[in-house]
Each structure stands twice: as C-alpha cells, then as structure tokens.
C-alpha cells in the first residue's frame, strides 16, 4: 500500500476539522497552493464506499454520514414538522427565481405572503436575506441558503427539477396541466 499524498491528507484534515462546510478558498487558506479540487476528488472517491462520505453542497465541501448508515446514529425520533402549502409555494418561488422580493413572490402566487411564512423558512435555514433592490423603498430580496441544498440533497440549484421532470413525476396538478394545454391551444389559434 502506497502512503497517502501529504497534500491530500492536509486537505482531508482541514475539511474534517471545519466547523461548517468549507469552500475551496477556506481550504486554500490552510493548506496553501495546490490542486485542491483534485485532492477533493481523490477523497470523495476514497470515502465513497465508506460509512462517511465527502460531499459537495453548492461550492462547499464537508463530511457526512453515508445515507445508508444514518439510521444507526439516530437515537431520538425526529419530530416531523409539515410545511404549509403557502410555505412550499414560497420556497419554490424563491428557489426558482432568486433573488426575489416579497412583492414578486406575491405577484407569482397571486396572494399576499404572510410574514410568518418567510420567518418559518428562515428559521429552518432554507432562505436568507440577499440584499436590497435598487427600487423605490429598497425592498429586501430573498434567496436560498446553503442549508436548502443540504436538506434536499442538491449539489446546486441547477439540480432542481424542471417542468418536464415535475410533469413526469405526476407532481403537477391536473388543473394546472389542463390550463397550460388550453393556453397553448389559444396561442396556436392566435398564430393562425
């Protein structure tokens, strides 16, 4: 067995000891210059079949328990909190349109967003304030937080399902599908 590369070991130590998922820049600050991405790829491959894995969430890396081993570590039953339909719709709008203001969320949903809805999503760590728009009143914008990617097992927002994926999974309301088909038919009639 060949001894592990010292640089790969240093990257492994930094990611392992980090209090939160680490960016390439954070790792570089500790280990210096070198091919950090290649070292992370080596570690991810080496840890793949083990009880812990090196995973990428967005632009950050961390170790986590392998999904098939998580049940061993659970001692207490997690309390399942259901997100309201308004919360799910608001989260989806933010995820697909970020950064987005409250007014934009309300325009897309067609109803007012209760203050508590955004508070619940922020308490869950799924959304965060993302600055202000350069408009009168300088409205606050919202975007997804790294915990959103983590919770839903996404590497980036590009992994969110598209309309075809949702339709194939049967997640679109049949009423929505019939309205969409009616709109397409009306567009075809207008084109003639």
Secondary structure by P-SEA (a helix, b strand, c coil): cccccaaaaaaaaaaaaccccccaaaaaacccccaaaaaaaaaaaaaccccccccccccbbbbbccccccccccccccbbbbbcaaaaaaaaaaaacccccaaaaaaaacbbbbaaaaaaaaaacccccccccccccbbbbbbbcaaaaaaaccccccccccaaaaaaaccccaaaaaaaaaaaaaaaaaac
